[in-house]
Amino acid sequence: MEYLEFTFLTKPCNEAIDDVLSAVLAEVGFDSFVHTEDLERTAVKHSANPEDPEWEKVNKEASEFKCYIPKAAYDPEALRSALADFPLPDVEINFTMAEAENKDWNEEWEKNYFQPLVVDGRCVISGTFHKDVPEADYKILINPQMSFGTGHHATTSQMISRLLNDEIKGLEVLDMGCGTGILAILARMRGAKHCTAIDVDEWCLKNSLDNVALNGLDGIDVKLGDASLLPDEGPFDLVIANINLGILLRDLPAYVERMKPHAYIYMSGFYTTDVPQLESRAREVGLTLVDVRELDGWACMKLQKEA
């Protein structure tokens, strides 16, 4: 799949703004995000016409944030509208766009971005290139490609924590929006009977398959697609859905349809302010809220299907 690489610069620059920006961009088709250094950069200021060659050039000290979108999914007007409606006040956003290079992403991550992650002192996620990896009960190896889900984001780390602390042994698990596959991999390591991992992105499919093999696991089926695949899957004891608000609101009935009575679902990928809307939707389709956790403004909900 061919990708476009956008380099966004935000002012002021902080991780919270980049987190909100990533969520906004995900709504218009971006699927991979990489934080880089705070540098003095030249960028192109977004305006009412994102294809105007006379865009004002600006030079600002800003947080450089690389974001990737499949070329076929890029809609300039959708991006312009999303940035114009950015939910945080007084944030200046500038960007440049280029064709994404075919790179050795292992080398890129090793040099610049990805460091081993330890969650709850029990699970460590590391690249194949890392040395002196901390010891943990569960060690997940990741071979980074164009899908940058490594567990560092607050939504993924909260999902990992739930999988570490809930009883998973013997369960049939569905991982929707599987990314690099780390949640399905951990569920299988924790004793899940079988995992079905689904993602709409071909890169995620390939990366998940590679990572499943890298960790020497069986019992995980990785499939390309969306909720339309679910009538032929399951039923499931546990659904993991770390996606975004719009998809969760739309596809929640399809998830519930393939859940066993009293099955659980973990949902993340949205802000704490979105919880009431999702809880209302969950009640409509027969789910009861068990609890909500929060980290850096991002929520993770656990719900149970009624009999």
C-alpha positions, 0 to 999 in steps of 0.5 A, a space after each residue: 500500500 502506498 502512503 503519504 507522510 505528513 509532518 505536522 508542527 504544533 504550537 504550543 507543543 506538548 504530548 497532549 496536543 499531539 494525542 488529540 491531533 492523532 485522534 482527529 487525524 484518525 477520523 479522516 483516515 490517518 492510521 500511523 503516528 510517530 513523535 519526533 523531536 522539538 525542532 526549528 522547522 519550516 512548514 506550510 501553514 494550513 489555510 482555507 485552500 489546502 492545495 493553494 501553492 501560495 500558502 504562507 510559509 512559516 518558521 516556528 519552534 514546534 513539536 514535529 509529529 509524523 503521520 501517515 495515511 494511505 494515498 487512496 484514503 487522503 481527502 484534502 477537504 476532509 483534512 482541512 475541515 478536521 484541522 479547522 474544527 480542532 477541539 483545543 483552543 489557541 493551537 497553531 497547526 502547520 504541516 508538509 506532505 510528501 510521499 512516504 519512503 520505503 524504509 527499513 522501519 526496524 532501523 528507523 525505530 531503533 535509531 529514533 523512536 521505539 524504546 522497550 515498554 514495560 506495563 504493570 511490571 509484568 509485560 515488556 514490549 520490545 523490538 527485535 533490535 533491542 538489547 538488555 530488555 527488562 525481564 517480565 512475565 510476558 515478553 512481546 517482540 515487535 517487528 515495526 513496519 508502517 503500523 506503529 502500534 507498539 503499546 506506548 499510547 495510553 489507550 493501548 497500555 490500558 488495554 494491556 493492563 486489563 489483559 494482565 489483570 483479568 482472567 483470560 485463560 480458555 476464552 475465545 477473543 476478538 481483537 478489532 482494529 488489531 494494529 500490530 497484533 500485540 493485544 491478541 498476542 498477549 491474550 494468547 500468552 495469557 491463555 486465551 483459547 483462540 484469538 481472531 484479530 481483524 484490521 482494515 489495513 493491509 500493513 496491519 495484517 502483514 505486521 500482525 502476521 509477522 509478529 505472531 510468528 515472531 513470538 512463536 504463537 499459534 491459535 491467532 487468526 489475522 484477517 483483513 476487513 471490518 465488522 462486516 466479517 463478524 457474522 461468520 466469526 465467533 461467538 466470543 467470550 471477550 471482545 477487544 476494540 481499541 479503535 476510535 469513537 466513530 467506529 465504536 458507535 457504528 459497529 458496537 451492535 455488530 460486536 455485541 451480536 457475536 458475543 456470548 451471553 455475559 461476555 465482556 468487551 474492552 473499548 478504548 481509543 476515545 477521550 474521557 469526555 466521550 464516555 457518556 455517549 458510549 455508555 448510552 449507546 452500550 445500554 441500547 445494545 444490551 451492555 452494562 458498564 463494569 468500570 471506566 479507567 483513565 490515563 492522560 485524558 484517554 478512557 478505557 471501558 469494560 462492559 458486560 453483555 446481558 444474558 
